[in-house]
Amino acid sequence: MELIEAVEKLCDDLTVAQIKRWKNIAKDNWYSYKEGRNYIKIISNEDPNSNCYPKQSVWGFVNKKEFTTKKGVVFPEGAIMMAQGWSRPARNQPRGMVYNYNITERRIYGPDYLIS
């Protein structure tokens, strides 16, 4: 499976899990992605007609190519990283792999981290 295909599947699976967990409020919410130079940003989108803010937030990032941090932590291609902010992943440790994951539970603020 190609990286982009795996990211699209992750977005679809996150959307389904959210709808399953919160049937009444999640029907107009979805996940999408935006490809950058080094990472693919996974974005949580809220119903544009609701009164909630923000309309978008970052769920996390997917690494596009393998690298090792100065502390020796290896992030292979497809590694899922928690968001540190809108434009930056937390590079302390990978949270899983986009090619092999298990969405077990959703909480109001995001996944039960997440991937095994």
N, C-alpha and C positions, 0 to 999 in steps of 0.2 A: 504494500500500500504506500502510495506517495504521501509526503508530509502534508500537503494541502488537503488531500482527501481525508486524512486522519483528523486534521483540525476541523474540517467541515462536519465530520461525524461527531466529534466532541461537542461542537456547538449544538448540533441537533439533539444529542443525548442530554445535554444540560437543559435545553429548552423543554424536552419531554419530562425530565425529572422535576423541573420547577412547576410545570403545569400539573403534574401528578400530586405534588406536595400541597400546592395552593391553588385549587381548582377555580375558585371565584376571582382571585386577583391576578392570576398569572396568564390568563388567556391571551392578553395582548402584549406580553413580554417575550423577548427572545434573545438569543445570543448570536453574535456575529464576530468576525475577525477582521483585522487590518494588518497587512503584511508590511513590516519594516525591513531595514537592512540586516539586522542581526536576530530579530525576534518577530514572532507573530503575536499580536495583542488580541486577547479574547475579551470581547466587550459585552456587558450585560445591558440590554436596551429595555427601557420601560415604556409603557403605553404613552405615546406622544400627546394623547388627549386627556391624560390624567392630571391631577393637581400636585403630583409628587415631584420632588426634586432630589437628586439630579436625574435627568432623563437617561444618562449613560454612566456606567462605572466600569472599571477594569476588573475582570474576574481573575486574570492571570496572564502569563506569557508562555509561549512555546519557543524553545531554542531552535534556530535554523541550522547551526553548524556547531560541531563539537569544540569545546574549549575547556581549559583548566584555569581555575583562579590561582592567585598568588598563594593561597592557603592550601592548594592542592586538591580542591574539590573539582571533580570532573562533571561537566554538563554535556552529555552526548546529544546528538541531533534528536529532536523530539522530546527533550526533557521539559516537563511542565514546571514553571516557577511561579510562586506567589507574587503578586504585585506589591512593589514598594511604594509606587505612586502611579500617576496616570501614564507616564512615559518610561518607567524604569522597573525592571523586575528585581526581586530580592535574590541576591546571588549567594546566599548562605548555604543552600542545599536544594537539590531537585526535589519536587514533590511527587514525582512519578513520571511516566512516559505516555505520550499521546497515542502510542501504538498498542498499549496494554494498560487499561484502567478499569476501575470498578467504582461507579458512583453509588455509594451506599446510603447516604442520607443528606438531606439539605436542611440547613438551619436558616433562620431569617437573614443572617449576614453572609451567607455563602456556604460552600461545601464543608462537610466534615472531612478534613483533608485526608484525603480524597482517594488518592490513587494508590493502588497496591501493585 
